[in-house]
Amino acid sequence: MPIKNRFAEMLPEITQWRRDLHEHPEILFETHRTAGIVADKLKEFGCDEVTTGIGRTGVVAVIKGKTNTSGKVIGLRADMDALPILEATGLDYASKTPGAMHACGHDGHTAMLLGAAKYLAETRNFDGTCVVIFQPAEEGGGGGKEMVDDGMLDRWDIQEVYGMHNWPGQELGSFAIRPGAFFAAADQFDIYVEGKGAHAAKPHEGVDTTVVASQIVMALQTIASRNVDPVKQVVVSVTSFETDTKSHNVIPQRVHLRGTVRTLEEDVRDLAEARLIEIAETTAQVFGAIADVKFRRGYPVMVNNDEQTAFAADVAAKVAGECADADLIMGGEDFAYLLNERPGAYILVGNGDSAMVHHPEYNFNDEAIPAGCSWWAEIIENRMPAT
């Protein structure tokens, strides 16, 4: 079961789709052009049903196998949205939308799933039903949750779901996966520190929020180093430090800190949230200031089901020759919302030697397309073999 010849034949066509999407990136739920192209192509392929507007701008299509004695329904999901990043690749097909680019390869994911859908609609060499899912707003918008909340899984009776992400630094076209917790929960916090503004030459007359907030930033690092079991994973990152003045001679009245917490277990998540709030509030109090903490839980931990992961790894090994054990990833992934509702698995396909995702010089490697398309197609043909 190597890479299917059909996808090698289709590579120029799929590459053209991918590069067109790359030129016209759309952010969060504003994937109107992308969703329109996806829907038009799925109809052109002869899918049995194409529905738009799921999860605001998501697209869902149904492809029926030659037979349906199994009664199985399997979903394949790709994300469509881009990032608010200014592209710096210098490519001929670089983004034409200032401040937006496909810096995570969702253009490649969408193109690969379209390629798999075209093949499956042509051949229908399986016993059951395939549902292809094109999701908006993976990059922080929770598009997966929106589609689930729209009743997608129940409406089409989806029983299992599979997803894929390209991975820079991993050998081109190779695969890696792991069972259980894979991608981290991604939570966000804002800390508003209120002190007493003063002239910079008279700090004793104020409560210096720059000093207070700096102490909070440093103290938050003790959550990982002194509060959480060292064999468990937690990341606490303060990513923004903003005072309410830009002057050289004013001690600011207020400071706003922003950041993220990443964890892989619910008890660690609970502990990190509680300690973050306590540390910020009590540290501020020591210096005579006040800290108001807003903690928002975001994407849950993405957990691969054991059985489906073993199956997905076996398919990947047949396509690429082997399937490696993936490392834990502290990034978030909203495919977690689908895996919370249905068993399934999420796999990494190698993007070769490229800039990392979310970097302005990143680009999806089109040579990974045949491997990705083959894996998705083989998931359907092997999970629901033709009778």
matplotlib code that plots the C-alpha trace (Angstrom):
import matplotlib.pyplot as plt

x = [0.0, 2.5, 1.6, -1.2, -0.3, -3.4, -2.1, 1.2, -0.8, -2.9, 0.0, 0.2, -3.5, -3.6, -0.5, -2.3, -5.2, -2.9, -1.0, -4.2, -5.3, -1.9, -2.2, -5.6, -5.4, -8.4, -8.4, -10.6, -14.2, -13.7, -12.9, -15.7, -13.6, -11.9, -15.1, -16.7, -13.8, -14.0, -17.7, -17.6, -14.9, -16.7, -19.8, -17.6, -16.2, -19.7, -20.0, -23.4, -24.1, -22.3, -23.4, -22.0, -22.4, -21.6, -19.7, -20.4, -18.2, -17.4, -18.1, -19.2, -19.5, -20.7, -19.1, -20.9, -19.0, -20.1, -21.8, -22.9, -23.3, -21.0, -23.1, -19.9, -19.4, -15.9, -15.0, -11.8, -11.1, -8.9, -8.6, -8.9, -7.9, -4.7, -2.8, -2.5, 1.2, 3.0, 4.5, 8.2, 8.8, 9.2, 7.3, 5.7, 2.4, 2.9, -0.1, -1.9, -3.6, -1.4, -1.0, -2.4, -0.6, -0.9, 1.9, 0.7, 0.0, -3.8, -3.7, -1.9, -4.3, -7.3, -5.7, -4.8, -8.2, -9.7, -7.4, -8.5, -12.1, -11.7, -10.1, -12.7, -15.6, -14.1, -13.4, -15.8, -13.9, -15.2, -18.2, -19.7, -19.8, -17.0, -17.7, -15.0, -14.9, -13.4, -13.2, -12.6, -11.0, -8.6, -6.1, -7.7, -11.3, -12.5, -14.0, -14.0, -16.2, -18.5, -19.0, -19.6, -22.1, -23.9, -24.6, -22.3, -21.3, -24.9, -26.3, -24.1, -23.8, -20.0, -18.6, -14.8, -12.8, -9.2, -7.1, -3.6, -1.0, 2.2, 5.3, 8.5, 11.7, 10.2, 11.3, 9.3, 6.3, 7.0, 4.4, 4.5, 1.8, 1.2, -1.8, -3.3, -2.6, -0.8, -1.4, -1.8, -4.7, -4.3, -5.5, -5.1, -4.8, -4.9, -3.5, -4.4, -2.1, -3.3, -0.9, -0.3, 1.3, 4.0, 6.9, 9.8, 12.1, 9.8, 9.1, 8.4, 5.3, 3.8, 3.2, 5.4, 3.3, 6.3, 8.2, 5.1, 4.3, 7.9, 7.8, 4.6, 6.2, 9.2, 7.0, 4.8, 7.7, 7.6, 4.4, 6.5, 9.6, 8.1, 4.4, 3.9, 5.4, 8.6, 7.6, 4.5, 4.2, 3.2, 4.2, 3.4, 4.4, 3.8, 3.8, 2.9, 3.8, 2.0, 2.1, -0.4, 2.3, 5.2, 6.9, 10.5, 9.7, 6.3, 5.7, 2.6, -0.6, -1.5, 0.2, -1.5, 0.1, -1.1, 0.0, -0.8, -0.8, -0.3, -0.9, -1.7, -3.6, -6.7, -5.3, -2.3, -4.5, -6.5, -3.4, -1.8, -4.9, -5.3, -1.6, -1.5, -4.4, -2.9, 0.6, -0.6, -3.0, -0.7, 2.4, 0.6, -0.7, 2.8, 3.8, 0.6, -1.0, -4.0, -4.0, -7.2, -6.8, -8.9, -8.2, -10.0, -9.9, -9.3, -8.8, -8.8, -6.1, -6.2, -6.3, -5.8, -7.9, -5.7, -7.4, -7.8, -4.2, -2.8, -4.9, -3.8, -0.1, -0.5, -2.0, 0.8, 3.5, 2.0, 2.0, 5.4, 7.3, 7.1, 5.4, 7.4, 6.5, 5.7, 6.8, 4.3, 3.4, 2.6, 0.9, -2.9, -5.2, -9.0, -9.4, -9.5, -13.2, -14.0, -11.9, -13.8, -17.0, -15.8, -12.9, -10.3, -6.7, -4.5, -1.2, 1.8, 3.1, 6.6, 7.1, 10.9, 13.5, 11.4, 10.8, 8.6, 4.8, 3.7, 6.9, 6.8, 9.1, 7.2, 5.8, 3.9, 6.0, 3.9, 5.9, 4.2, 0.8, 0.8, 1.7, -1.0, -3.7, -2.8, -3.1, -6.5, -7.8, -6.3, -8.0, -11.3, -10.5, -9.0, -11.4, -14.3, -13.0, -15.1, -17.1]
y = [0.0, 2.7, 6.2, 5.9, 6.5, 8.5, 11.2, 11.4, 12.1, 14.6, 16.4, 19.4, 19.9, 19.7, 22.0, 24.6, 24.5, 24.8, 27.8, 29.6, 29.2, 30.4, 33.6, 34.3, 33.6, 34.2, 34.5, 32.7, 32.5, 34.8, 31.9, 32.8, 32.5, 29.4, 27.7, 28.7, 27.1, 24.0, 23.6, 24.2, 21.5, 19.0, 19.4, 19.1, 15.9, 14.4, 14.2, 12.9, 15.9, 19.2, 21.5, 24.9, 27.1, 24.5, 26.2, 29.5, 29.0, 25.3, 22.9, 19.2, 16.7, 13.1, 10.5, 7.1, 3.9, 1.3, -0.5, 0.2, -3.1, -2.0, 1.0, 2.8, 6.6, 8.1, 11.7, 13.3, 16.8, 19.6, 23.2, 26.2, 29.4, 31.4, 33.5, 37.3, 37.3, 39.4, 36.8, 37.0, 34.1, 36.1, 33.4, 34.0, 32.9, 34.7, 36.2, 39.0, 40.0, 42.3, 41.0, 37.5, 34.3, 30.6, 30.2, 26.9, 25.0, 24.9, 25.6, 22.3, 20.4, 21.7, 20.9, 17.4, 16.6, 17.9, 15.6, 12.6, 13.6, 13.7, 10.2, 8.7, 10.2, 8.7, 5.2, 4.7, 1.5, 1.2, -0.1, 2.7, 6.5, 9.0, 12.6, 15.2, 18.2, 21.6, 23.7, 27.4, 29.1, 26.5, 29.3, 30.4, 30.7, 27.3, 26.4, 22.7, 23.5, 25.6, 22.7, 20.2, 22.6, 22.9, 19.2, 18.1, 14.8, 13.7, 15.1, 12.9, 10.1, 10.4, 7.5, 8.1, 11.2, 11.5, 14.6, 15.5, 18.3, 18.9, 19.1, 21.0, 19.3, 15.8, 13.9, 14.9, 12.6, 10.6, 10.1, 10.3, 9.7, 8.9, 7.5, 9.4, 13.0, 14.6, 18.3, 20.5, 22.4, 26.1, 28.6, 32.4, 35.0, 38.7, 40.4, 44.0, 45.6, 48.8, 50.9, 54.6, 56.7, 59.1, 61.2, 58.9, 61.1, 60.5, 56.8, 56.9, 58.9, 56.2, 52.4, 51.3, 48.9, 48.2, 46.8, 45.0, 43.4, 42.4, 40.6, 38.8, 37.7, 36.2, 34.6, 32.9, 30.8, 29.0, 27.3, 25.0, 24.9, 24.6, 23.8, 21.1, 17.6, 17.7, 14.7, 16.4, 19.1, 22.8, 25.9, 29.4, 32.2, 35.9, 37.2, 40.8, 43.5, 46.8, 50.0, 52.8, 55.3, 55.4, 58.3, 58.2, 60.1, 58.7, 55.7, 54.1, 53.8, 50.5, 47.5, 44.9, 41.4, 38.8, 35.2, 31.5, 28.3, 24.9, 21.6, 18.0, 16.9, 18.3, 18.3, 20.2, 22.6, 23.3, 23.8, 26.2, 28.3, 28.5, 29.3, 31.9, 33.8, 33.5, 34.6, 37.6, 38.8, 38.3, 39.6, 42.8, 43.1, 42.9, 46.0, 47.9, 47.3, 45.4, 42.6, 41.7, 38.3, 37.1, 33.4, 31.9, 28.2, 27.5, 24.4, 21.2, 18.6, 16.7, 12.9, 10.3, 7.1, 4.0, 1.8, 4.4, 5.5, 2.0, 1.7, 5.1, 4.3, 1.0, 2.8, 5.4, 2.6, 1.0, 4.3, 5.6, 2.4, 3.3, 5.5, 7.1, 7.7, 11.5, 13.6, 15.4, 18.9, 21.8, 23.6, 23.6, 22.0, 22.3, 18.9, 18.1, 19.1, 16.4, 13.8, 14.7, 13.5, 10.7, 8.2, 9.0, 10.0, 12.9, 12.3, 14.4, 14.3, 15.5, 18.9, 18.4, 21.1, 24.3, 27.2, 26.2, 26.8, 30.3, 31.8, 34.5, 32.4, 29.1, 27.4, 24.1, 21.6, 20.5, 17.3, 16.1, 16.1, 12.5, 11.0, 13.0, 12.3, 8.6, 8.3, 9.9, 7.7, 4.6, 5.4, 5.1, 2.1, 0.1, 1.1, 0.3, -2.3, -3.0, -6.2]
z = [0.0, -1.1, -2.2, -4.7, -8.3, -8.7, -6.3, -8.1, -11.3, -9.5, -7.8, -10.3, -10.0, -6.2, -6.0, -8.1, -5.7, -2.7, -4.1, -5.0, -1.4, -0.2, -2.3, -0.7, 3.0, 5.2, 9.0, 11.6, 10.5, 7.5, 5.2, 2.7, -0.5, 0.7, 1.7, -1.6, -3.6, -1.4, -1.9, -5.6, -6.1, -3.9, -6.1, -9.2, -7.8, -7.6, -3.8, -2.8, -0.5, 0.1, 2.9, 3.8, 6.8, 9.4, 12.3, 10.5, 7.5, 7.5, 4.7, 5.0, 2.2, 2.0, -0.2, -0.3, -0.9, -3.5, -0.8, 2.8, 4.5, 7.3, 8.3, 9.2, 8.8, 9.1, 9.1, 7.8, 8.8, 7.5, 8.7, 6.3, 8.1, 8.0, 10.5, 11.1, 10.0, 7.4, 4.9, 4.3, 1.9, -1.3, -3.2, -6.6, -5.0, -1.6, 0.2, -1.6, 1.7, 3.8, 7.3, 6.6, 5.5, 5.5, 8.1, 9.5, 6.3, 6.4, 2.7, 2.3, 4.6, 2.7, -0.7, 0.4, 1.7, -1.5, -3.4, -1.3, -1.7, -5.5, -5.5, -3.2, -5.2, -8.4, -7.0, -4.1, -3.3, 0.2, 2.2, 4.2, 4.2, 4.2, 5.5, 4.6, 7.0, 6.1, 9.3, 9.8, 12.8, 14.1, 14.9, 18.2, 17.1, 18.1, 14.8, 15.7, 18.7, 16.6, 14.1, 17.0, 18.6, 15.2, 15.5, 12.8, 14.3, 15.1, 11.9, 9.7, 12.3, 12.2, 14.3, 14.0, 13.0, 11.7, 11.2, 10.0, 10.4, 8.5, 10.7, 9.7, 10.7, 10.2, 7.1, 4.1, 3.6, 6.7, 9.5, 13.3, 15.9, 19.6, 21.6, 24.5, 25.2, 22.2, 22.0, 25.1, 26.5, 25.6, 28.1, 28.2, 30.9, 31.3, 34.5, 35.1, 37.7, 39.3, 41.4, 41.8, 39.1, 39.9, 38.5, 37.7, 39.8, 42.9, 43.0, 46.7, 46.0, 43.9, 43.7, 40.7, 38.6, 36.4, 39.3, 40.6, 37.2, 36.8, 40.1, 39.0, 35.7, 37.5, 40.3, 37.8, 36.7, 40.0, 38.9, 36.7, 38.8, 42.3, 42.2, 39.5, 39.7, 37.7, 35.7, 34.4, 31.8, 32.2, 30.3, 31.7, 29.3, 29.7, 26.1, 26.5, 29.0, 28.4, 30.5, 30.2, 29.3, 26.9, 28.6, 30.0, 33.1, 34.3, 36.5, 35.1, 37.0, 35.2, 33.6, 31.5, 31.2, 28.7, 28.4, 28.0, 30.1, 28.4, 30.2, 29.4, 32.5, 34.1, 37.6, 36.5, 34.6, 37.7, 39.8, 37.3, 37.1, 40.9, 41.5, 38.7, 40.3, 43.8, 42.8, 40.8, 43.5, 46.5, 44.8, 43.9, 47.5, 49.0, 47.0, 47.7, 44.3, 43.1, 40.5, 38.6, 36.9, 34.0, 33.2, 30.2, 29.4, 25.7, 23.7, 25.8, 25.7, 22.4, 23.2, 20.5, 21.0, 21.5, 18.9, 16.2, 16.7, 16.2, 13.1, 11.8, 12.5, 10.6, 7.6, 7.7, 7.9, 4.8, 2.9, 4.0, 5.0, 8.7, 11.3, 14.1, 17.7, 17.9, 20.8, 23.1, 21.7, 24.0, 21.2, 21.1, 18.5, 18.3, 16.7, 20.4, 20.4, 17.8, 19.7, 22.9, 21.2, 18.9, 18.9, 16.4, 15.8, 14.7, 12.8, 11.7, 8.1, 7.5, 5.8, 5.5, 6.2, 6.4, 8.8, 11.7, 11.6, 12.6, 11.2, 8.4, 6.2, 6.6, 3.5, 3.1, 1.0, -2.0, -2.3, 0.9, -0.9, -2.3, 1.1, 2.9, 0.3, 0.3, 4.1, 4.1, 1.3, 2.8, 6.2, 4.4, 2.2, 5.1, 7.8, 5.6, 3.1, 0.0, 0.2]

ax = plt.figure().add_subplot(projection="3d")
ax.plot(x, y, z, "-o")
ax.set_aspect("equal")
plt.show()
